[in-house]
Amino acid sequence: MSSATAPPLDRRLRLPSLPPVTQARAREQLQSLLAAYLRYRPLVQRGLTGGFVLYCIGTTYLSMTGRGVKAGRESSASTKKRGKGKSKKYRGSVNDPLFFARLKKLIRIVIPSLRSREASMLALHSAFLLARTALSLYVADLDGRIVSSLVTAQPALFLSNLSRWLAIAIPATYTNSMLEYLQSELGLAYRTRLTRHALGTYLDPPAHGTGGRLSEKDLGGTGDDGKGEQLFYKLANLDDRIKNADQYLTVDIQQFSNKLAEIYSNIAKPVLDVILYNYQLSRNVGAEGLVILTILVQASAGLLKAVTPPFGAYAAHEATLEGELRFTHSRLLESGEEVALYHGEEFEKNVIERGYFALVKHVNRVLRIRVWHGMAEEGIIKWLWGALGLGICAIPVFGGEVLGLAGGAGTLGTRTEGFVTNRRLLLSASDAFGRVMYSYKELAELAGYTSRVADLLDTMDDVKAGRYQKKLVSSSSVEGNAKMLEGRGQIIESDEIRFDNVPLISPNGDVLVKSMSFNVQPGKHLLVVGPNGCGKSSLFRILGGLWPVYGGTVYKPPAREFTYIPQRPYLCTGTLRDQLIYPHDAAMMRVRGVSDDDLMRILDVLEMGHMVEREGGWDAVREWRDALSGGDKQRIAMARLFYHRPKYAILDECTSAVTLEIEKVMYDHATSLGITLMTVSHRPSLWKYHSMVLQYDGQGGYVFTELDAEKRLALQEEKQDLEHRLLEVPKMRARLEELRAVKAERERQRSA
Ligand SMILES: Nc1ncnc2c1ncn2[C@@H]1O[C@H](COP(=O)(O)OP(=O)(O)OP(=O)(O)O)[C@@H](O)[C@H]1O
């Protein structure tokens, strides 16, 4: 419609049929109102546009910092109630009061400073995001001009615009590829930072470096001097909060890092797009329509947010179930031989299937929820907002002249150009806003992974500081000794080992021994005996720093002066040499001045020198856990002891699979190397090597005394002899009764 053919303004304002005088007066008033509005319209428009941009920035800031979420909840008059229970309800969701604080903490880890590599990558990423938005604005404009040159049949203009179109493709494609590349790189960089941070605590080596010798897996590798090391053990055994730490350290950290990298471009770019596109649109179609559009869009977006289920909590729960399922599989692999020999397939299958179906049930539920949520989401974002967008495009066409917009008063070419440009801008703006909305779901998932990763880091910090959370056994003994559990004993570094009134308490709160006192002087081997489960190994867990000292005083040398050998020695991933020198590596071995020949001499002492050739040399790599027999494993552990030559060695049933001859060689050689032994064993054959005994009675009591092996053996033999004879007594009694009966029968026959 051109201005030349347009009817006068008053005729276009159709008014209801009123008396002519009233109509004329109303028309006059309306005309003057409109004229006044049109006079101040540029000012109003500028105000609206500025307000709109501020509004976009404000809401983005509030939603990114979580203040909007908090404010909303606080106004719901539930501030007082927001205690533990409340935060539990929101756990893993965007509404979790802790979410943004935790996210901030994690972001500080992944982007430690503005000068870090990650910050530079993020800045570069942001620059590319800006470039893409600028390119999109240019393309929207160019698109309009191309169509305009087409409908107005201007071939030269068309070709020139087309060549511009092709030229812009080079920076556009480069920008898009770089954005993808930088996003993946950022995800990887975040993951590396987080993994390093988490592993630094999880596998924190002892303060004295890698020279520690408390070398077995059961006691946490390289020992502890009460400085919060061996955390991976404590996390699994002394605290209930983190189940399957492997899942947290691998999958959850990876998911969190990728989501964090994604969410930045999925929120920052669309938010920027929304602002710029809408600003441009407001100039093309007028700010009034845009403000109405924004109000409608925000209202529907608010509705959508309100009906969005807690996808973050669902993602966190799914990760937990995945972890549990993986654990059942790795457990089966770990104990493959035992399960195979028991033919426990059916049982193990049931366990794995239970884990799998719990996961499937949860995933299915989430998928079903996603169906209706997806419908609501697409209905609002695509269809409703699409219709609103078309309405906006119509403004310059139908109301252009009234509002003084170019699209309404121009030629067919300018109107087409305006329509195509506006339509493209709108599509981009609604797409961008849609992505902001969709990213709310991603934000919810990020909240889930944030809660998982933060849980891991927080729990590790707690455990490191000795703040354990474990469900205690509800036995009366525990309740009666609750005070005991609150106490803390002392650990003092010393040359000898001494326990002064130290209680033995298991992580479950079971008091094994109320107060224990004994000492081991260098050179005086100690034998520890007692019934199963009485706390023999627990003593060494306390000595190794794995279990807390709840009272009394423990005197002990630094951890590097210990080696622990359990019944099933730990065999690491690596070469045959690595098995002997664990936890040292070949370089450390050379630094100590030990050669392969020295190792061979150690093996010869244990009559296993042939093993090196049999296994293919010192550098052979195998799954040693499966490749060696039980006796070989125990002898490897003894060889390890001779390599490390510690002051003290803890031998926990470690000779159960070797012959008596090897047992003797081991004790004699260890004594000749000046190693003081503390042995847990039920085998009387070992008594003669020890001079002290710590005997548990299994009722919470114990005796610590000198061990006269010969006398003890003689007593043991006499005891066994008596027990054997006592076993015969019932049989002898029965036989006596039989003989009496026979005799009585004979006498009865004779008298008859
Ligand atoms: N990580 C743990 N968490 C909870 N309780 C544990 C843990 N380790 C051991 N216990 C409990 O501590 C108690 C003592 O265990 P310990 O291993 O010291 O027994 P033991 O005397 O060495 O037995 P055995 O002769 O059978 O090896 C047992 O009741 C056991 O169930």
Ligand as a Chemical Component Dictionary entry (heavy atoms), coordinates in Angstrom:
data_LIG
# 
_chem_comp.id                   LIG 
_chem_comp.type                 NON-POLYMER 
_chem_comp.pdbx_formal_charge   0 
_chem_comp.three_letter_code    LIG 
# 
loop_
_chem_comp_atom.comp_id 
_chem_comp_atom.atom_id 
_chem_comp_atom.alt_atom_id 
_chem_comp_atom.type_symbol 
_chem_comp_atom.charge 
_chem_comp_atom.model_Cartn_x 
_chem_comp_atom.model_Cartn_y 
_chem_comp_atom.model_Cartn_z 
_chem_comp_atom.pdbx_ordinal 
LIG N1  N1  N 0 36.126 -51.792 56.650 1  
LIG C1  C1  C 0 35.404 -52.240 57.671 2  
LIG N2  N2  N 0 34.222 -51.660 57.953 3  
LIG C2  C2  C 0 33.470 -52.089 58.974 4  
LIG N3  N3  N 0 33.818 -53.100 59.783 5  
LIG C3  C3  C 0 34.972 -53.745 59.567 6  
LIG C4  C4  C 0 35.822 -53.339 58.494 7  
LIG N4  N4  N 0 36.888 -54.163 58.503 8  
LIG C5  C5  C 0 36.716 -55.025 59.536 9  
LIG N5  N5  N 0 35.569 -54.764 60.171 10 
LIG C6  C6  C 0 35.032 -55.465 61.321 11 
LIG O1  O1  O 0 35.984 -55.417 62.382 12 
LIG C7  C7  C 0 35.992 -56.636 63.082 13 
LIG C8  C8  C 0 37.431 -57.136 63.231 14 
LIG O2  O2  O 0 37.931 -57.418 61.936 15 
LIG P1  P1  P 0 39.413 -57.961 61.748 16 
LIG O3  O3  O 0 39.661 -58.012 60.297 17 
LIG O4  O4  O 0 40.347 -57.165 62.570 18 
LIG O5  O5  O 0 39.316 -59.422 62.323 19 
LIG P2  P2  P 0 40.463 -60.495 62.515 20 
LIG O6  O6  O 0 40.630 -60.711 63.958 21 
LIG O7  O7  O 0 41.677 -60.102 61.747 22 
LIG O8  O8  O 0 39.748 -61.744 61.842 23 
LIG P3  P3  P 0 40.324 -62.977 60.985 24 
LIG O9  O9  O 0 41.105 -63.836 61.895 25 
LIG O10 O10 O 0 39.087 -63.652 60.527 26 
LIG O11 O11 O 0 41.120 -62.364 59.885 27 
LIG C9  C9  C 0 35.100 -57.591 62.341 28 
LIG O12 O12 O 0 33.888 -57.686 63.029 29 
LIG C10 C10 C 0 34.869 -56.947 61.001 30 
LIG O13 O13 O 0 33.575 -57.212 60.561 31 
# 
loop_
_chem_comp_bond.comp_id 
_chem_comp_bond.atom_id_1 
_chem_comp_bond.atom_id_2 
_chem_comp_bond.value_order 
_chem_comp_bond.pdbx_ordinal 
LIG N1  C1  SING 1  
LIG C1  N2  SING 2  
LIG C1  C4  DOUB 3  
LIG N2  C2  DOUB 4  
LIG C2  N3  SING 5  
LIG N3  C3  DOUB 6  
LIG C3  C4  SING 7  
LIG C3  N5  SING 8  
LIG C4  N4  SING 9  
LIG N4  C5  DOUB 10 
LIG C5  N5  SING 11 
LIG N5  C6  SING 12 
LIG C6  O1  SING 13 
LIG C6  C10 SING 14 
LIG O1  C7  SING 15 
LIG C7  C8  SING 16 
LIG C7  C9  SING 17 
LIG C8  O2  SING 18 
LIG O2  P1  SING 19 
LIG P1  O3  DOUB 20 
LIG P1  O4  SING 21 
LIG P1  O5  SING 22 
LIG O5  P2  SING 23 
LIG P2  O6  DOUB 24 
LIG P2  O7  SING 25 
LIG P2  O8  SING 26 
LIG O8  P3  SING 27 
LIG P3  O9  DOUB 28 
LIG P3  O10 SING 29 
LIG P3  O11 SING 30 
LIG C9  O12 SING 31 
LIG C9  C10 SING 32 
LIG C10 O13 SING 33 
# 
